[in-house]
């Protein structure tokens, strides 16, 4: 682990992904630069009713009574998670819940009441971490590449870190510190989970069992892979609902899940062709790494080793929460959260808004 002579903060990071399974909470020590240490991690699952309320507003582009209600539910759940987590910190990095992400229209919207979270927990909160990048012409995503660089200081490069959450995103790290590229690869768990939930009532395809028993519809996948997104150069990002995949719902269950799973694999494969140099290994984080079928298919399709991030000594479930704790400290210090090579912004940019636990005053950018 890299040592530091800089001030070390205790930070909590919170992440609620587009898969809507729950809230990941991580406690770390970090100097906001190259030193990080994970101290504790826990996932707090949403109640079924909470998940349904949040899912009902995904894709909304304008505030209304339903989004306000969902924001209250989301914030209540995060307050409850912090109190149950039981740890104190200098700052909370709060991502909120993404409803829509449309960088082409300079729009990204994450609901969550950061001011109330700070007031109820007694801990300062850094939220709104994507807005500054979007307003400056960046993609606003992915946000974790600088975290990956810090966490992978001791890894032999070049490497790539693939996060398979609701959507997929990849960070490529080359031999030099400045060798970094990141972008969204395409669909991941969200499309698969939505189908499985509707057809079976279960939240996901455990271990890839359904996909393994089915046969993928290659013609359908080829149609989806013709989407203009895959022709764009990185950096680039997308929304979970970029693809209309309702045709897959007409297939037998196992075939439908196999088709959406193979779509994820082919999207990752296409993305690997955009990296500046072939990585020694692709390290996989997020819920998708628990799907043994996805991991097998990527190993078969890619020309590099595919491994879970645990082989680096990381916590693959807590990586995003850990990352937002790290970004909160960078925001407090006025350090860059995004780079031209990670979001397409013109120059490195900090971001985030600080919500002081002891104040109900006007919001201000974190410094």
DAZIVEN-V235384 format. One record per residue. N is the residue number from 1. RES is the residue in one letter. PHI is phi in whole degrees, -180 to 180 (none if undefined). BURIAL is b if it has 9 or more other C-alpha atoms within 8 Angstrom, else e. Layout:
<<N,RES,PHI,BURIAL> <N,RES,PHI,BURIAL>>
This chain:
<<1,X,none,e> <2,X,-67,e> <3,X,-87,e> <4,X,-146,e> <5,X,-107,e> <6,X,-83,e> <7,X,-61,e> <8,X,-103,e> <9,X,-103,b> <10,X,-99,b> <11,X,-133,b> <12,X,-109,b> <13,X,-117,b> <14,X,-130,b> <15,X,-138,b> <16,X,-121,b> <17,X,-85,b> <18,X,-72,b> <19,X,-77,b> <20,X,59,b> <21,X,-81,b> <22,X,170,b> <23,X,-111,b> <24,X,-89,b> <25,X,-129,b> <26,X,-127,b> <27,X,-115,b> <28,X,-135,b> <29,X,-104,b> <30,X,-159,b> <31,X,-97,b> <32,X,78,b> <33,X,-122,e> <34,X,-107,b> <35,X,-105,b> <36,X,-144,b> <37,X,-145,e> <38,X,-81,b> <39,X,-102,e> <40,X,-159,e> <41,X,-152,b> <42,X,-157,b> <43,X,-107,e> <44,X,-112,b> <45,X,-71,e> <46,X,-72,b> <47,X,-69,e> <48,X,-57,e> <49,X,-66,e> <50,X,-63,b> <51,X,-62,b> <52,X,-65,e> <53,X,-65,b> <54,X,-67,b> <55,X,-64,e> <56,X,-67,e> <57,X,-109,b> <58,X,-60,b> <59,X,94,e> <60,X,-65,b> <61,X,-111,e> <62,X,-138,e> <63,X,-70,e> <64,X,-153,e> <65,X,-61,e> <66,X,-69,e> <67,X,-69,b> <68,X,-65,b> <69,X,-65,e> <70,X,-64,b> <71,X,-64,b> <72,X,-63,b> <73,X,-61,b> <74,X,-62,b> <75,X,-65,b> <76,X,-57,e> <77,X,-65,b> <78,X,-70,b> <79,X,-62,b> <80,X,-60,e> <81,X,-65,b> <82,X,-63,b> <83,X,-66,b> <84,X,-71,e> <85,X,-61,e> <86,X,82,e> <87,X,-108,e> <88,X,-98,e> <89,X,-157,b> <90,X,-77,b> <91,X,-160,b> <92,X,-110,b> <93,X,-96,b> <94,X,-114,b> <95,X,-83,b> <96,X,78,b> <97,X,-119,b> <98,X,-72,b> <99,X,-96,b> <100,X,-150,b> <101,X,-136,b> <102,X,-137,b> <103,X,-62,b> <104,X,-62,e> <105,X,-102,e> <106,X,54,b> <107,X,-130,b> <108,X,-145,b> <109,X,-134,b> <110,X,-117,b> <111,X,-81,b> <112,X,142,b> <113,X,-92,b> <114,X,-64,b> <115,X,-63,b> <116,X,-70,e> <117,X,-60,b> <118,X,-64,b> <119,X,-64,b> <120,X,-76,e> <121,X,-97,b> <122,X,75,e> <123,X,-124,b> <124,X,-57,b> <125,X,-124,b> <126,X,-107,b> <127,X,-127,b> <128,X,53,b> <129,X,-77,b> <130,X,-93,b> <131,X,-64,b> <132,X,-62,b> <133,X,-66,b> <134,X,-61,b> <135,X,-65,e> <136,X,-90,e> <137,X,95,b> <138,X,-86,b> <139,X,-80,b> <140,X,73,b> <141,X,-167,b> <142,X,-71,b> <143,X,-100,b> <144,X,-96,b> <145,X,-55,b> <146,X,-68,b> <147,X,-65,b> <148,X,-58,b> <149,X,-62,b> <150,X,-67,b> <151,X,-68,b> <152,X,-102,e> <153,X,-55,e> <154,X,-97,e> <155,X,-80,e> <156,X,-77,e> <157,X,-113,b> <158,X,-78,b> <159,X,-136,b> <160,X,-133,b> <161,X,-114,b> <162,X,-108,b> <163,X,-100,b> <164,X,-103,b> <165,X,-103,b> <166,X,-61,b> <167,X,-116,b> <168,X,-102,b> <169,X,-143,b> <170,X,-128,b> <171,X,-118,b> <172,X,-104,b> <173,X,-122,b> <174,X,-91,b> <175,X,-71,e> <176,X,-89,e> <177,X,-60,e> <178,X,-83,e> <179,X,-82,b> <180,X,-147,b> <181,X,-144,b> <182,X,-150,b> <183,X,-172,b> <184,X,-78,b> <185,X,-83,b> <186,X,139,b> <187,X,-68,b> <188,X,-143,b> <189,X,-73,b> <190,X,-58,b> <191,X,-66,b> <192,X,-66,b> <193,X,-63,b> <194,X,-60,b> <195,X,-65,b> <196,X,-62,b> <197,X,-62,b> <198,X,-68,e> <199,X,-84,e> <200,X,-124,e> <201,X,86,e> <202,X,-84,e> <203,X,-84,b> <204,X,-165,b> <205,X,-87,b> <206,X,-59,e> <207,X,68,e> <208,X,75,b> <209,X,-60,b> <210,X,-66,b> <211,X,-61,b> <212,X,-64,b> <213,X,-87,b> <214,X,-107,b> <215,X,-123,b> <216,X,-73,b> <217,X,-87,b> <218,X,-66,e> <219,X,-64,e> <220,X,-65,b> <221,X,-63,b> <222,X,-60,e> <223,X,-62,e> <224,X,-67,b> <225,X,-71,b> <226,X,-80,e> <227,X,-56,e> <228,X,-60,e> <229,X,-57,e> <230,X,-72,b> <231,X,-91,e> <232,X,-74,e> <233,X,-77,e> <234,X,-79,b> <235,X,-73,b> <236,X,-160,b> <237,X,-148,b> <238,X,-151,b> <239,X,-98,b> <240,X,-60,b> <241,X,-105,e> <242,X,-64,e> <243,X,-106,e> <244,X,-92,e> <245,X,-116,e> <246,X,-62,e> <247,X,-57,e> <248,X,-64,b> <249,X,-68,b> <250,X,-84,e> <251,X,-79,e> <252,X,-55,e> <253,X,-49,b> <254,X,-63,b> <255,X,-68,b> <256,X,-63,b> <257,X,-68,b> <258,X,-62,b> <259,X,-68,b> <260,X,-68,b> <261,X,-66,b> <262,X,-68,b> <263,X,-59,b> <264,X,-60,b> <265,X,-63,b> <266,X,-68,b> <267,X,-65,b> <268,X,-65,b> <269,X,-59,b> <270,X,-63,b> <271,X,-66,b> <272,X,-62,b> <273,X,-72,e> <274,X,-94,e> <275,X,-76,b> <276,X,-63,e> <277,X,-152,e> <278,X,-59,b> <279,X,-74,b> <280,X,-63,b> <281,X,-149,b> <282,X,-107,b> <283,X,-101,b> <284,X,-108,b> <285,X,-118,b> <286,X,84,b> <287,X,-62,b> <288,X,-63,b> <289,X,-72,b> <290,X,-81,e> <291,X,-89,b> <292,X,-64,b> <293,X,-69,b> <294,X,-60,b> <295,X,-64,b> <296,X,-64,e> <297,X,-64,b> <298,X,-66,b> <299,X,-62,b> <300,X,-75,e> <301,X,-93,e> <302,X,-97,b> <303,X,-96,e> <304,X,-137,b> <305,X,-69,b> <306,X,-117,b> <307,X,-138,b> <308,X,-70,b> <309,X,-67,b> <310,X,-60,e> <311,X,-68,e> <312,X,-93,e> <313,X,87,e> <314,X,-94,e> <315,X,-98,e> <316,X,-69,b> <317,X,-81,b> <318,X,-99,b> <319,X,-63,b> <320,X,-69,b> <321,X,-62,b> <322,X,-60,b> <323,X,-64,b> <324,X,-74,b> <325,X,-65,b> <326,X,-63,b> <327,X,-65,b> <328,X,-60,b> <329,X,-69,b> <330,X,-59,b> <331,X,-63,b> <332,X,-57,b> <333,X,-90,b> <334,X,72,b> <335,X,-87,b> <336,X,-65,b> <337,X,-100,b> <338,X,-135,b> <339,X,-128,b> <340,X,-55,b> <341,X,-85,b> <342,X,-111,b> <343,X,-132,b> <344,X,82,b> <345,X,-67,b> <346,X,-68,b> <347,X,-150,e> <348,X,-53,b> <349,X,-138,b> <350,X,-85,b> <351,X,-178,b> <352,X,94,b> <353,X,-123,b> <354,X,-91,b> <355,X,-114,b> <356,X,-82,b> <357,X,-64,b> <358,X,-99,e> <359,X,-130,e> <360,X,-120,e> <361,X,-84,e> <362,X,-58,e> <363,X,-71,e> <364,X,-144,e> <365,X,-59,e> <366,X,-69,b> <367,X,-127,e>>
